[in-house]
Amino acid sequence: MNRHSQAPMPESIRHQLRAGQHPARSVPCPWCGVAGHKPCQAGKSRLLTGGSLHPQRVSAWAELTACCPTCQVTPAVPCHEDGRERATVHARRYAEAEQVAA
């Protein structure tokens, strides 16, 4: 069997190899537009250094991952305050998402 006809890597193994990365990297970045599992970009050809992520990406990940203890919304529902949708999630939702990912 030659090396070009091997089966693709199973997602479970791929996930383990990415374990050192922030879990928010699994979702696309709404700020710079990169796909999930790709590093955020500071420009068309510059990557953010040190594995940094745009705050909007971390917020999008937390929204998809966890319920918000502050405004009582379920995953995939944006946080709100006084009846208005927030641009980012509440701080407690970040903490909840980190616990879910652990």
C-alpha positions as CSV (number, residue, x, y, z in Angstrom):
1,M,0.0,0.0,0.0
2,N,1.6,3.3,-1.0
3,R,1.4,6.4,1.2
4,H,-1.1,8.2,-1.1
5,S,-3.8,5.7,-0.7
6,Q,-4.0,5.7,3.1
7,A,-7.3,6.6,4.8
8,P,-7.7,10.1,6.2
9,M,-7.0,10.7,9.9
10,P,-10.0,10.0,12.1
11,E,-11.4,13.2,13.8
12,S,-10.9,11.6,17.3
13,I,-7.1,11.4,16.7
14,R,-7.0,14.8,15.0
15,H,-8.7,16.3,18.1
16,Q,-6.1,14.8,20.4
17,L,-3.3,16.3,18.3
18,R,-4.9,19.7,18.6
19,A,-5.2,19.4,22.4
20,G,-2.6,22.1,23.0
21,Q,-4.6,24.7,21.2
22,H,-7.4,26.8,22.6
23,P,-10.8,25.1,21.9
24,A,-12.1,28.3,20.3
25,R,-9.9,27.6,17.4
26,S,-12.4,24.8,16.4
27,V,-14.9,27.5,15.2
28,P,-14.5,29.9,12.3
29,C,-13.4,33.4,13.2
30,P,-16.1,36.0,12.6
31,W,-13.5,38.8,12.7
32,C,-10.9,37.7,10.1
33,G,-13.0,35.0,8.4
34,V,-10.6,32.0,8.7
35,A,-12.0,28.5,8.9
36,G,-12.2,26.4,12.0
37,H,-8.9,24.9,13.1
38,K,-6.9,27.6,11.2
39,P,-4.9,30.4,13.0
40,C,-6.4,33.9,13.1
41,Q,-4.9,36.4,10.8
42,A,-3.8,40.0,11.4
43,G,-3.9,40.7,7.7
44,K,-4.0,38.8,4.4
45,S,-0.6,37.2,4.9
46,R,0.1,37.7,8.6
47,L,-0.9,35.2,11.3
48,L,-1.5,36.3,14.9
49,T,1.5,35.2,16.9
50,G,1.7,32.8,19.8
51,G,-1.6,31.1,19.0
52,S,-3.5,34.3,19.8
53,L,-7.2,34.4,18.8
54,H,-9.5,37.3,18.1
55,P,-11.8,38.0,21.0
56,Q,-14.8,37.6,18.6
57,R,-13.7,34.1,17.9
58,V,-13.5,33.2,21.6
59,S,-16.9,34.8,22.1
60,A,-18.4,32.8,19.2
61,W,-17.0,29.6,20.6
62,A,-18.4,30.3,24.1
63,E,-21.8,31.1,22.6
64,L,-21.9,27.8,20.7
65,T,-20.5,25.7,23.6
66,A,-22.2,26.8,26.8
67,C,-25.4,28.1,28.4
68,C,-25.1,31.6,29.9
69,P,-25.6,31.7,33.7
70,T,-26.1,35.5,33.6
71,C,-28.9,35.8,31.0
72,Q,-30.1,32.2,31.0
73,V,-29.8,31.5,27.3
74,T,-28.9,28.1,25.8
75,P,-25.9,27.3,23.5
76,A,-26.1,29.0,20.1
77,V,-28.3,31.8,21.4
78,P,-26.6,35.2,21.8
79,C,-26.4,36.8,25.2
80,H,-28.6,39.7,25.9
81,E,-28.8,42.6,28.2
82,D,-31.9,44.7,28.8
83,G,-33.6,43.1,25.8
84,R,-30.7,43.8,23.4
85,E,-28.3,41.4,21.9
86,R,-24.7,41.8,23.2
87,A,-21.7,42.0,20.8
88,T,-19.9,39.5,23.1
89,V,-20.9,36.9,25.6
90,H,-21.0,37.5,29.4
91,A,-17.9,36.8,31.4
92,R,-19.6,33.9,33.2
93,R,-20.4,32.2,29.9
94,Y,-16.7,32.1,29.1
95,A,-16.0,30.4,32.4
96,E,-18.9,27.9,31.7
97,A,-17.5,27.2,28.2
98,E,-14.0,26.5,29.7
99,Q,-15.6,24.0,32.1
100,V,-17.5,22.3,29.3
101,A,-14.2,22.0,27.3
102,A,-12.2,20.6,30.2
